[in-house]
Amino acid sequence: MIDDSDDTREVYAVVLRLEGFTVEGASDGQEGLQKAMELLPDIIITDLSMPIMDGWETIRRLRADDRTRRIPIIACSGVEAPSDTDDFWADALLIKPCPMDTLLLEVRQLLRRGAAA
């Protein structure tokens, strides 16, 4: 979970852990990118508006690297979907405040889709 809000990271992490997921957190895109490269997670959830490196750049870099390009990415942010979806490389966009059941449903769907591929 990449988000500059400690509270958001903690709430999402608690819910995901209760559902049996292992969760790592990062407070900005640069830290999130480093952890993704090291851990190669099954899925990445990222905010879009963050300091140091925003979620847009984080997603672009993840998609540009062979090690991480196929990892499903959920952007969960207060910003609306981009008008040019060709420049938006996340697999899903959830608008904050994002209901936990919606987040869990999206995580499960993307993981199932990845397992079937």
N, C-alpha and C positions, 0 to 999 in steps of 0.2 A: 504494500500500500504506500503510494507516494503522495504525500500531502503536506503542505506547510503548516496545517493546523494540527497541533498535538491532540486536541479533543476529537477531531474527525478521525485521525488515525487510530486512536484508542477505541472509539465506539465501533468502527468497522472491524478492527482486529478482534475485539471481544466477540462480536456476533459471528465472524468467520471461524474463530477458534471453537466456539460452542457447536458449530456445525461440523467440526472435525478437520478443518483446514489448518495448515501451518502458515503463519503470517510473519513476514519481515516488513519493517517499516523504514521509510526514508523521508526526510523533511524537505527535500528539494529534488529537482530533476537530475542534477549532477550526481548526488548520492544514490538516487534510485537507479540511474544508469549503471553506476559502478556495481551495485548489488545485483542487478539483473545479469550483468556480464559474469559475475562470480558464481551466482547461485543457479542461473538458468531456471527460473521458476516455471510452473505450469501455466500461470496467468499473471497479468500485471494490471493493477488498478491504479490510475493516476489522476490527480487533479490537473487542470490545465494552467491555472494562474498561480505561479509560484516564483519565489526569488531564485537567483543564481542561474538556474536553467528552467524555463517553463515547461509545461507538459507537452506543448506542441513540438518543441525542439527535442525533448526526450523521446517522444514517439517517433519522430523522423530518424533519430539516430538508432533506435532499436530496430526499426524496419530496414535500415541501411546495412546492418551487421548480419552476416550469415548465421551467427550463433543465436540471435534473438529474433530474427525476422518473422518466424512462424509462431512465436508466443502470442496467444490471444491477449489483447489489450482492451480494457474498459476505461474510458475517460469518464470521470464522475466529477462534474464541475458546475458551478453556478452560471457559466456562460452558455449561450445558446449554440446550437450546431452551426458549423461554418456554412456559408452560402455555397462555397465551392468544395464539394465533397471529395474531389480528386486530391485535394491537399490535406484531407483528414484521413489518417491511416489507422485509426483505432477501429476495433471490431464492433464497438458499441459506445454510445454516449448516453449517460444517465445524468439528468439535471438534479443538482442539489436544491433543497434537501432530498436526498434519495431514500425512499423507503427501503428498509432492510430486506423485506421479502422480494422486492424488485431486484436489488443487488444480488441476492442469493440465487434467484432464478436465472439471471443473466450469467453469473459465474458458472452455474451448473450446465447451462445450455452450451456455453463456449467450450467448457471442458469436455462435454460429450461429443461435440462437433470435432474437436481436436483428436479425441480418442478414435473416432470413426474414420479419420483421414488416413 
